[in-house]
Amino acid sequence: MVTDYMRDLDIGASMESVLRAEFDLGVRLPFGLRAILLICNGFTFEDTWRIYPVLEPRIARRCWGHIVEENQSGLSIDQVGRPIKIATDPYGNYLVVLADGDICGETILMWEHETARVSQSDTSFTDLLVASILHVERIVKRREGASARGRS
């Protein structure tokens, strides 16, 4: 199974860790974000956005600033629903999804630090999913290259 392969690489989160994060947040994360976390538990998108990981005990050292921790302080926005931060950039802006009750929407919004305003993000979960797969591919190639050099 793909998630077992990812777990062997120590890249992806376990489903148990994703479910624990959802329980702690009190919401079900969007399907696209769940898939991304299972593939590569957090990564940097377009050299700007840090996609938050979930806390994964077996690789806890790489899970600093995990999604539950980052959502302990809320955002004030003029939108219906509770914002769930899924990523940040170096300037204090956030990518968020809105939770209505215990379900998160599939639309990614950007909360701008300087104005405290929210707008539709140009980034979609499809974009993030493709980027997460490419990220893992780069890691695998790097590890294969290091392994091949070690055998020489």
Secondary structure, DSSP 8 states (H G I E B T S, - for coil): -HHHHHHHTT-S--HHHHHHHHHHHTSB--HHHHHHHHHSSSEEETTTEEE-----GGGGGG-TT-HHHHTSS----SSSSEEEEEEE-TTS-EEEEEEETTEE-S--EEEETTTTEEEE-S--HHHHHHHHHHHHHHHHHHHHHHHHHHH-
